[in-house]
Amino acid sequence: MAAPVVHFEVNARDAKRAQEFYAELFGWKINTNNPIGYGVVDTGLKMGINGGIGQIEGDKPPFVTFYAQVEDPQAYLDKAVSLGATVITPVTEIPNMITYALFSDPEGNRVGVVKGPQSLPRAKPRKAISRKPVSRKKKASRKRRR
């Protein structure tokens, strides 16, 4: 089954500065009111995806990551490794927030998988609207009124 991209992440040396930059540039609302001070990005739109802006540790270079939603992060992490990826963060759960894992693809790009359903429940079918047939007389009468 295909895995949709559901989140992006910008990690910066100065997360506050990066959050202010992207908020001003794109008009994003960025909420840092969470246990880890992570900047949760709400683009305010129905299209596209939301993301986050975080702080890197130490002398690591800044990086961007995208996350694909999968039902079994460990299975995808194992498959990624079998295809040449390297595990960065094993499957990790942050209670009441997210279950995720990170890997480096064979080219060195950072990619994440996040646990979630890969399909949405089907919408309930709408009831058909039954209309009574309109007689020719009534159709002609309607046309004359216009």
C-alpha positions as CSV (number, residue, x, y, z in Angstrom):
1,M,0.0,0.0,0.0
2,A,1.2,3.5,-0.8
3,A,2.3,5.7,2.2
4,P,1.2,9.4,2.0
5,V,3.6,12.2,3.1
6,V,1.9,13.7,6.1
7,H,4.4,15.9,7.8
8,F,7.6,17.9,7.1
9,E,10.2,19.1,9.5
10,V,12.8,21.9,9.4
11,N,15.6,21.5,12.0
12,A,17.7,24.6,12.5
13,R,20.6,25.8,14.7
14,D,18.3,28.6,16.0
15,A,14.7,27.2,16.0
16,K,13.1,30.4,17.3
17,R,14.7,32.4,14.4
18,A,13.6,29.8,11.9
19,Q,10.1,29.7,13.3
20,E,9.9,33.5,13.0
21,F,11.3,33.4,9.5
22,Y,8.8,30.9,8.1
23,A,5.9,32.4,10.0
24,E,6.6,35.8,8.4
25,L,7.5,34.4,5.0
26,F,4.5,32.1,4.5
27,G,2.0,33.3,7.1
28,W,2.2,30.0,9.0
29,K,0.9,29.8,12.6
30,I,3.5,28.1,14.7
31,N,2.7,26.7,18.1
32,T,5.5,25.9,20.6
33,N,3.2,25.1,23.5
34,N,4.1,21.5,23.9
35,P,6.3,19.4,26.2
36,I,9.4,19.6,24.0
37,G,9.0,23.2,22.7
38,Y,8.7,22.0,19.1
39,G,7.2,24.5,16.7
40,V,4.1,22.8,15.3
41,V,3.3,24.4,11.9
42,D,-0.3,25.1,10.8
43,T,-0.4,26.4,7.3
44,G,-4.0,27.4,7.7
45,L,-5.0,25.7,4.4
46,K,-6.9,22.6,3.5
47,M,-4.4,21.7,0.8
48,G,-0.9,20.5,1.4
49,I,0.5,19.3,4.7
50,N,1.5,20.8,8.0
51,G,4.8,20.4,9.7
52,G,7.2,21.4,12.4
53,I,10.3,23.5,13.1
54,G,12.7,22.1,15.7
55,Q,16.1,22.7,17.3
56,I,19.1,20.7,16.3
57,E,21.6,19.7,19.0
58,G,25.3,20.4,19.1
59,D,27.2,21.1,15.9
60,K,25.0,19.1,13.6
61,P,24.1,20.8,10.3
62,P,20.5,22.0,9.7
63,F,18.3,19.5,7.8
64,V,14.8,19.0,6.4
65,T,12.9,15.7,6.8
66,F,9.6,14.4,5.4
67,Y,7.4,11.8,7.1
68,A,5.3,9.2,5.5
69,Q,2.4,7.7,7.4
70,V,2.4,3.9,7.7
71,E,0.5,1.4,9.8
72,D,3.6,-0.5,11.0
73,P,6.7,1.8,11.4
74,Q,8.9,-1.2,12.4
75,A,8.1,-3.1,9.2
76,Y,8.9,-0.1,7.0
77,L,12.1,0.6,8.9
78,D,13.2,-3.0,8.4
79,K,12.3,-2.8,4.7
80,A,14.2,0.5,4.4
81,V,17.3,-1.1,6.0
82,S,17.0,-4.1,3.6
83,L,17.1,-1.6,0.7
84,G,20.3,0.1,2.0
85,A,19.0,2.7,4.5
86,T,20.6,3.3,7.9
87,V,18.5,3.7,11.1
88,I,18.8,7.1,12.7
89,T,16.1,6.7,15.4
90,P,14.5,3.4,16.1
91,V,10.7,3.2,16.5
92,T,10.0,5.7,19.3
93,E,6.7,6.6,21.0
94,I,6.2,10.1,22.5
95,P,3.1,9.4,24.6
96,N,-0.1,11.3,23.5
97,M,1.8,12.7,20.5
98,I,3.4,10.4,18.0
99,T,5.1,7.0,17.2
100,Y,7.8,7.4,14.7
101,A,11.2,6.3,13.3
102,L,13.9,8.0,11.3
103,F,16.3,6.6,8.7
104,S,18.9,7.9,6.3
105,D,18.2,6.7,2.7
106,P,21.1,5.3,0.6
107,E,21.9,8.9,-0.6
108,G,22.0,10.3,3.0
109,N,18.6,12.0,3.0
110,R,16.7,11.9,6.3
111,V,13.2,10.3,6.1
112,G,10.7,9.5,8.8
113,V,7.8,7.1,9.1
114,V,5.0,7.9,11.5
115,K,2.3,5.5,12.7
116,G,-1.2,6.0,11.5
117,P,-3.8,4.4,9.2
118,Q,-3.0,4.4,5.5
119,S,-6.7,4.5,4.5
120,L,-9.5,6.7,5.6
121,P,-12.9,5.1,6.4
122,R,-15.3,5.1,3.5
123,A,-17.8,7.9,3.4
124,K,-21.4,6.8,4.0
125,P,-23.2,6.7,0.7
126,R,-25.7,9.5,0.2
127,K,-29.4,8.6,-0.2
128,A,-30.6,9.0,-3.7
129,I,-33.1,11.9,-4.2
130,S,-36.2,10.6,-5.9
131,R,-37.9,13.0,-8.1
132,K,-41.3,12.5,-9.7
133,P,-41.3,12.8,-13.4
134,V,-42.6,16.1,-14.7
135,S,-45.3,16.1,-17.3
136,R,-44.8,17.8,-20.6
137,K,-47.5,20.4,-19.7
138,K,-45.6,21.4,-16.6
139,K,-42.3,21.6,-18.5
140,A,-43.9,23.9,-21.0
141,S,-45.5,26.0,-18.3
142,R,-42.1,26.4,-16.5
143,K,-40.4,27.6,-19.8
144,R,-43.1,30.3,-20.4
145,R,-42.6,31.7,-16.8
146,R,-38.9,32.3,-17.4
